[in-house]
Amino acid sequence: MTLSRQSALGLYVHVPFCARRCEFCAFYEVPPRRADVERYLACAERELAELHLPRRAETVFWGGGTPSILAPADLERLAGATLGASGGTPEEWTVETTPATCRADRLAVLKNSGVTRVSIGVQSFDEAILAGLGRLHTTAQVSEAIGAVRAAGIGNLNLDLMFALPGQTLEEWERDLRTAIAAGPEHISTYCLTIEESAPLFARLARGRLSRRTPDEEAAFYERTWDLLEAAGYRQYEVSNFARPGYECVHNLNTWRMREWAGVGPAAASQLGLRRYANAANLARWAEGVEKGAPARTDEVILDEATLATDAVVFGLRMVEGVDLAELAARFPSHDWAEVARKASELEGQGLAEFDGRSLRLTRRGRLLADEVALEFF
Amino acid sequence: MANVLNKRNFCIIAHIDHGKTTLSDRLLEATGAVQKREMKDQLLDSMDLERERGITIKSHPVTVRYKHTDGTEYELNLIDTPGHVDFSYEVSRSLAACEGALLLVDAGQGVEAQTVANATLAVNQNLAIIPVINKVDLPGADIEGVRHQIEEILSIPADDAVLASGKTGIGIGDILTAVVQRVPPPRWADYPQARMLIFDCVYDAFKGVVCYVRVFSGSIKLNDQIMMMSDGAKTEVKEIGRFSPKMTACAAGEGLSAGDVGYITTSIKDLSEVKIGDTITMTADPAAKPLIGYKAVKPMVFTGIYPIDTSDYEKLKVSMAKLRLNDAAFTYQAENSVALGFGFRCGFLGLLHMEIVMERIRREYNLDIISTYPSVVYKVKLTDGREIEVDNPVKMPDPSTIDTISEPTIEASLHIPSGSIGDILALVMEKRGVCGRTETIDGHRVILHVTLPLNEILIDFNDRLKSITKGYGSMDYDLADYVASKLVKMDILVNGDPVDAFSCIVHEDKAVGRGRQLCAKLKELLPQSMFKVAIQAAIGAKVIARETLSALRKDVLAKCYGGDITRKRKLLEKQKEGKKRMKQIGSVSIPQEAFVSILKTNT
């Protein structure tokens, strides 16, 4: 079994600090107290130094949290350690930012270090909706941030947007999308609001101050999004991701393709050397583990061929290109591919997929039901 | 051993809630059978369930000694009787063991449906009836009105009715005096051979099958060779004793003689081999004639009972076998349903009996169960002239082979406040009933005599009667004839496949309404899937109602990156487990909860 080709290894660094908690966010984050930041940087440096990747990481992704909340000097420190671990300048290096922190001084440091791609968590261009989400920025700051990225000479910009937000109409969402398109980013990610139990919005939901949208309503938002972005020249390549040709996020493509990635920082996940695990989702516990040389990890799974093969199909089908069953059969020969092909034909018969005996991809209706489809292969 | 002339056998008959059990407790206390501090409230109702529901399911006899004012000590046997219509056969057997009955009427409630039914049974058994007006201490007591009702409705002289209160103990002495003076001494005591009546039978975990007997003539002791007169079965007395009030074995060499009430155990191991109402005689010198006719009790109401968790099937099977040991009227046999898996077709005397058995399975055996729509036994005449009985809609033959279907009916008497006649008549009409004569009890109450199909009272008739009459209405019924009726089997189909658990037999005129309700409810309960699901109600090939559950349009996680894979996998595992618990009907998965909700709501 081959988990990976020599060329596909990603390095993910989680920066857990945020200025404040967004209403929709279920990620692990803490406020940026100086002592915590110091401890984080020291431990991240050590974890990166001790990583000893088997080969060069071709992609790097700094996610969060808000990586750009770090001061320029801290960013430089973390970038140095990252480059030390990655084994050279990566071909794609993404850093997540927020409009308020996406500033020239930081962008300069990032550009200098080799960052190729910046993602801005815009979420919405609508002031009222932004306020409702507990965001710390204004639409003016979004424009400034976009300008700053361009000024810094970073040629691959992503805007993160959210839809089906509380009180949002389809028309308002369409307006957001058009504004985003007009800003001319190379990449747009659009996320349907998902209210997870650990997100502050969930409490509002539980108290009955917010009602969930029906799947039909959400489907309408999805379809409008896909139509609009396609028409504007953004090719959909995954359920929530769109890019101008050649600007797809390679780091993420490799996770859906079940390649390898190494995660550094609290809550960061890894899939490396036939093991899948996550670092403890708590700054102190993670740091203590690193300091003691005994990493605090959770959800560790030893990957077998059947698990990887299933995951490669299930998660691969989120991509518009779908999965190449012949290629997967070569990587994971012991899996029951005849059964997969049988299910694939069934899905095709139901109008949920296209299957030519080798390549299996979901239709638009199938992609909206990707989780139901996943159950068929699970 | 007391002289036969100094024995009295009596019972208490009453409508539910008129205070029978409390009064019994007072009588036991007054005669010193139990000390007050030993008494749990309502001593005779030994099952928790009975105590909780305030009803007696099984009758428990008690023997007490009572020193009368004339100085003579009397042996009094009190036989408690079940109060519910489902158990009227048991009531009649208990009455047959007595010479007299206390007819208990609540001073506030007055004569009610079961008062009349039970009084009629007692009169038919030639028992001396002593009217007792109970709860006279309560503010709402209308003693004169009740006296009047007893005379008018029951044609029983009420001048000498005893006024009592089980709660405060008023009238307890008067009752004991009346029992001694007005209940005749044991009858048929001089019959040449030994005859004793089995008036009840229970299964005891230690003793096995225990028969409650009333000795009419002769005597019986340990190791006697005895014979059951209904089928000539011979056995031997293994243990013999009295209820004082706990089961107490007789001293060596002693036994029971004419007029006594007690219990015996024999070599019979299976409760179903003992017939309540049977006469025991001595093998060596058998009686020529039994005491009274033995009648087999037949279950009237049937339902499928299934474990919610299919792996509980064996446990359910064991619990049914144990319940059957204690309850010969309950029948069961294995069946399986496409929708619900393996379970049992169970037969009951009536609805209360069904509820009680199901409750006991849930509580005493800690099992989650689901029951299908209850059914009665239909008689189906086929076109080829054969007649078959059908107690399960699934077994109803193809309509083209059916000539006629007959259904059991009941003759019911509804005791209701005059003001609710209109609404009750509407209810009776809705339930396909026919109203016969109407009797006026007094200015406020009437009795409606109606004929109703049994299947129409299975679900909510009694509840609605109670709610329309604000709790004042009551009902009693006797089974009547089978009547040919325009009945049809209605199936519920999902995407064309029938769901057997939802099949039911309904009157043609009601099929469309009920079909619509079921389809609408099911649409609400079924989860959306990747396909459109047609939900139909059909009679044979003819669809009479239809709903469409639209296909699910969106089910996809918005964010799914490297860090989300493990969590997503766990979610998928869980969904897959959930799917396993669903029932696959053709292409549609139906969650267990949908079955439970539909079958519980009985729409």
Interface residues (C-beta under 8 A of the other chain):
Chain A: G10 Y12 Y191 C192 L193 T194 P215 D216 E218 A219 Y222 V239 S240 N252 T255 W256 W261 G263 A267 A268 A269 Q271 R276 A278 D299 V301 D311 V314 F315 R318 Q350 L352 R365 R367 L368 L369 A370 D371 E372 V373 A374 L375 F378
Chain B: Q528 S529 M530 F531 S550 L552 R553 K554 D555 V556 L557 A558 K559 C560 Y561 G562 G563 I565 T566 K568 R569 L572 E573 Q575 K576 K579
